[in-house]
Each structure stands twice: as structure tokens, then as C-alpha cells.
Amino acid sequence: MRISKKIAAFTLSELLVVLVISIIIIGTALSAINIINNNIAEYRIWYSTMSKKRDLESRLSIDFHKSQSVLFNRSENKLIFKMFEGSLNYVEYKFLENKIIMKSDTFRIPYQTYKVFFNGNEINGQEADALKIIFSNSEKDFLFVSKFNSAQNILMNEI
């Protein structure tokens, strides 16, 4: 006589269904994590670029307002801030492709073009009072820094 004792267990098809459902859930979770990591990487790049733009704007603004005169040399792509007339104390910005060099600092910010102004008119090389750096084709993606002209600066350029 055979005694048949039934063991409570899952069938092979039930285990396969659970395995397939688990694989689908894990795959979905890994895809979501990958999307989140990509978004975080893009945000880091954006934040780094914005921080560099703010630093550049801050430095330029300080130099524009501290300097007595600002000279622009188009042939060398240099903007020179002279602190006092006849003084050897000056700050120089050199515009190169995808970077702007100031003394030992380098601002690695890709930009399309820049424009230098005096009294609202774009200039190619002389006394300047404003700078506009255009970073992309977007109308809002630019940096504009200017200073007030002293009466001495205005009279010197009208003579």
C-alpha cells in the first residue's frame, strides 16, 4: 500500500510567472534610476555653468566700477581696466574661444560673441563703458555689464 502525502508547494508555472513579474519590476526600477541619474548630471552641468557666469559677471562688475578707464583692443581681443591714469595697476581680460582669461583665472564658459560699447554705441577699439557677452541663440542668455561715465571720461572722448 502506498501512502501518498502531498507536499504543499508551488508549481513550476507559478514560479515562472513570479520570476517574469519580478524581472519586469526590477527593469522598470533600473530604468527610472538611470533617467534620474541623467537628469542629475544635466543639472550639475547647468549649475556649474550658471555659477561660472555669475562669477564672471561679479568680477566684471567690480572691475568696471573700480576702474577709471576701460580700453578695448579688438585686434588682441583684450579688455583692459585701468585703475588710475598713468598707473601700472590694471586688470586685463582676454577673450579666447570658449574661455575668458583674467590674470591667472580662466573662465571656461562657451560663448558665441561679445560686444563692447561706449555711450550706447558698439565700438571696435577705444574707451569702453559696457560689455555684452552672448552665450547662445536664446534672447535671455547673455551677460551685460556697464559703468557710469564720469564727466572727465565723457569730455576726453568728445575732444
NORCOR-V527112 format. One record per residue. N is the residue number from 1. RES is the residue in one letter. SS is DSSP state (helix for helix, strand for strand, loop for the rest). PSI is psi in radians with two decimals (NA if undefined). D_FIRST is the distance of its C-alpha to the first C-alpha in Angstrom with 2 decimals. Layout:
n->N res->RES ss->SS psi->PSI d_first->D_FIRST
n->N res->RES ss->SS psi->PSI d_first->D_FIRST
//
This chain:
n->1 res->M ss->loop psi->2.31 d_first->0.00
n->2 res->R ss->loop psi->2.31 d_first->3.72
n->3 res->I ss->loop psi->2.12 d_first->6.44
n->4 res->S ss->loop psi->2.02 d_first->9.49
n->5 res->K ss->loop psi->2.13 d_first->12.65
n->6 res->K ss->loop psi->2.26 d_first->15.77
n->7 res->I ss->loop psi->2.30 d_first->18.75
n->8 res->A ss->loop psi->2.05 d_first->22.10
n->9 res->A ss->loop psi->2.95 d_first->24.31
n->10 res->F ss->loop psi->2.60 d_first->27.00
n->11 res->T ss->loop psi->2.86 d_first->26.70
n->12 res->L ss->helix psi->-0.69 d_first->28.88
n->13 res->S ss->helix psi->-0.64 d_first->31.32
n->14 res->E ss->helix psi->-0.73 d_first->31.85
n->15 res->L ss->helix psi->-0.67 d_first->32.72
n->16 res->L ss->helix psi->-0.68 d_first->35.10
n->17 res->V ss->helix psi->-0.78 d_first->36.87
n->18 res->V ss->helix psi->-0.71 d_first->37.41
n->19 res->L ss->helix psi->-0.77 d_first->38.70
n->20 res->V ss->helix psi->-0.76 d_first->41.14
n->21 res->I ss->helix psi->-0.72 d_first->42.43
n->22 res->S ss->helix psi->-0.73 d_first->42.96
n->23 res->I ss->helix psi->-0.73 d_first->44.90
n->24 res->I ss->helix psi->-0.78 d_first->47.07
n->25 res->I ss->helix psi->-0.77 d_first->47.90
n->26 res->I ss->helix psi->-0.73 d_first->48.71
n->27 res->G ss->helix psi->-0.73 d_first->50.84
n->28 res->T ss->helix psi->-0.75 d_first->52.76
n->29 res->A ss->helix psi->-0.75 d_first->53.39
n->30 res->L ss->helix psi->-0.64 d_first->54.67
n->31 res->S ss->helix psi->-0.73 d_first->56.94
n->32 res->A ss->helix psi->-0.73 d_first->58.37
n->33 res->I ss->helix psi->-0.70 d_first->59.03
n->34 res->N ss->helix psi->-0.75 d_first->60.77
n->35 res->I ss->helix psi->-0.75 d_first->62.99
n->36 res->I ss->helix psi->-0.77 d_first->63.90
n->37 res->N ss->helix psi->-0.70 d_first->64.80
n->38 res->N ss->helix psi->-0.73 d_first->67.02
n->39 res->N ss->helix psi->-0.67 d_first->68.79
n->40 res->I ss->helix psi->-0.71 d_first->69.38
n->41 res->A ss->helix psi->-0.74 d_first->70.87
n->42 res->E ss->helix psi->-0.69 d_first->73.19
n->43 res->Y ss->helix psi->-0.71 d_first->74.24
n->44 res->R ss->helix psi->-0.76 d_first->75.09
n->45 res->I ss->helix psi->-0.79 d_first->77.29
n->46 res->W ss->helix psi->-0.80 d_first->78.99
n->47 res->Y ss->helix psi->-0.71 d_first->79.58
n->48 res->S ss->helix psi->-0.77 d_first->80.98
n->49 res->T ss->helix psi->-0.77 d_first->83.36
n->50 res->M ss->helix psi->-0.66 d_first->84.51
n->51 res->S ss->helix psi->-0.72 d_first->85.14
n->52 res->K ss->helix psi->-0.70 d_first->87.24
n->53 res->K ss->helix psi->-0.73 d_first->89.21
n->54 res->R ss->helix psi->-0.72 d_first->89.90
n->55 res->D ss->helix psi->-0.77 d_first->91.01
n->56 res->L ss->helix psi->-0.77 d_first->93.31
n->57 res->E ss->helix psi->-0.72 d_first->94.75
n->58 res->S ss->helix psi->-0.81 d_first->95.39
n->59 res->R ss->helix psi->-0.80 d_first->97.13
n->60 res->L ss->helix psi->-0.73 d_first->99.22
n->61 res->S ss->helix psi->-0.77 d_first->100.21
n->62 res->I ss->helix psi->-0.81 d_first->101.34
n->63 res->D ss->helix psi->-0.68 d_first->103.29
n->64 res->F ss->helix psi->-0.74 d_first->104.90
n->65 res->H ss->helix psi->-0.43 d_first->106.12
n->66 res->K ss->helix psi->-0.44 d_first->107.21
n->67 res->S ss->loop psi->2.63 d_first->109.16
n->68 res->Q ss->loop psi->-0.64 d_first->112.78
n->69 res->S ss->strand psi->2.63 d_first->112.42
n->70 res->V ss->strand psi->2.14 d_first->109.63
n->71 res->L ss->strand psi->2.50 d_first->110.42
n->72 res->F ss->strand psi->2.30 d_first->108.39
n->73 res->N ss->strand psi->1.79 d_first->108.64
n->74 res->R ss->loop psi->-0.65 d_first->106.94
n->75 res->S ss->loop psi->-0.58 d_first->107.55
n->76 res->E ss->loop psi->0.02 d_first->105.58
n->77 res->N ss->loop psi->0.82 d_first->103.21
n->78 res->K ss->strand psi->2.46 d_first->104.27
n->79 res->L ss->strand psi->2.09 d_first->104.83
n->80 res->I ss->strand psi->2.17 d_first->107.07
n->81 res->F ss->strand psi->1.94 d_first->107.53
n->82 res->K ss->strand psi->2.22 d_first->110.80
n->83 res->M ss->loop psi->-0.76 d_first->110.99
n->84 res->F ss->loop psi->2.56 d_first->114.79
n->85 res->E ss->loop psi->2.26 d_first->117.54
n->86 res->G ss->loop psi->-0.02 d_first->118.48
n->87 res->S ss->loop psi->2.64 d_first->115.57
n->88 res->L ss->loop psi->-0.06 d_first->113.24
n->89 res->N ss->loop psi->1.90 d_first->110.41
n->90 res->Y ss->strand psi->2.82 d_first->108.33
n->91 res->V ss->strand psi->2.39 d_first->104.76
n->92 res->E ss->strand psi->2.30 d_first->103.76
n->93 res->Y ss->strand psi->2.22 d_first->100.86
n->94 res->K ss->strand psi->2.22 d_first->100.17
n->95 res->F ss->strand psi->1.96 d_first->98.14
n->96 res->L ss->strand psi->3.02 d_first->96.02
n->97 res->E ss->loop psi->2.12 d_first->93.22
n->98 res->N ss->loop psi->0.26 d_first->90.23
n->99 res->K ss->strand psi->2.72 d_first->91.77
n->100 res->I ss->strand psi->2.17 d_first->94.73
n->101 res->I ss->strand psi->2.29 d_first->96.19
n->102 res->M ss->strand psi->1.92 d_first->98.10
n->103 res->K ss->loop psi->-2.04 d_first->99.43
n->104 res->S ss->loop psi->-0.09 d_first->96.35
n->105 res->D ss->strand psi->2.51 d_first->93.95
n->106 res->T ss->strand psi->2.18 d_first->92.21
n->107 res->F ss->strand psi->1.80 d_first->90.76
n->108 res->R ss->loop psi->1.43 d_first->88.19
n->109 res->I ss->loop psi->2.03 d_first->88.21
n->110 res->P ss->loop psi->2.26 d_first->88.19
n->111 res->Y ss->loop psi->2.71 d_first->91.05
n->112 res->Q ss->loop psi->-0.90 d_first->92.60
n->113 res->T ss->strand psi->3.00 d_first->96.23
n->114 res->Y ss->strand psi->2.69 d_first->98.65
n->115 res->K ss->strand psi->2.47 d_first->101.99
n->116 res->V ss->strand psi->2.42 d_first->104.85
n->117 res->F ss->strand psi->2.71 d_first->107.37
n->118 res->F ss->strand psi->2.18 d_first->110.75
n->119 res->N ss->loop psi->0.67 d_first->112.05
n->120 res->G ss->loop psi->-0.06 d_first->109.36
n->121 res->N ss->strand psi->2.38 d_first->110.22
n->122 res->E ss->strand psi->2.40 d_first->108.01
n->123 res->I ss->strand psi->2.87 d_first->109.75
n->124 res->N ss->loop psi->-0.24 d_first->109.38
n->125 res->G ss->loop psi->1.76 d_first->111.03
n->126 res->Q ss->loop psi->-2.75 d_first->113.14
n->127 res->E ss->strand psi->2.44 d_first->112.92
n->128 res->A ss->loop psi->2.71 d_first->109.69
n->129 res->D ss->loop psi->0.03 d_first->108.51
n->130 res->A ss->strand psi->2.69 d_first->105.04
n->131 res->L ss->strand psi->2.34 d_first->102.01
n->132 res->K ss->strand psi->2.12 d_first->99.20
n->133 res->I ss->strand psi->2.13 d_first->96.12
n->134 res->I ss->strand psi->2.11 d_first->93.92
n->135 res->F ss->loop psi->-0.56 d_first->90.31
n->136 res->S ss->loop psi->-3.08 d_first->88.82
n->137 res->N ss->loop psi->-0.24 d_first->89.64
n->138 res->S ss->loop psi->2.42 d_first->88.61
n->139 res->E ss->loop psi->-0.41 d_first->91.65
n->140 res->K ss->loop psi->-0.06 d_first->90.40
n->141 res->D ss->loop psi->1.26 d_first->89.48
n->142 res->F ss->strand psi->2.92 d_first->92.77
n->143 res->L ss->strand psi->2.29 d_first->94.61
n->144 res->F ss->strand psi->2.17 d_first->98.21
n->145 res->V ss->strand psi->2.39 d_first->100.39
n->146 res->S ss->strand psi->3.00 d_first->104.09
n->147 res->K ss->loop psi->2.83 d_first->106.93
n->148 res->F ss->loop psi->2.39 d_first->110.12
n->149 res->N ss->loop psi->2.42 d_first->113.25
n->150 res->S ss->loop psi->2.84 d_first->116.09
n->151 res->A ss->helix psi->-0.63 d_first->119.57
n->152 res->Q ss->helix psi->-0.78 d_first->120.44
n->153 res->N ss->helix psi->-0.71 d_first->117.65
n->154 res->I ss->helix psi->-0.77 d_first->118.67
n->155 res->L ss->helix psi->-0.67 d_first->122.36
n->156 res->M ss->helix psi->-0.61 d_first->121.68
n->157 res->N ss->helix psi->-0.26 d_first->119.78
n->158 res->E ss->helix psi->-0.30 d_first->122.42
n->159 res->I ss->loop psi->NA d_first->125.29
//
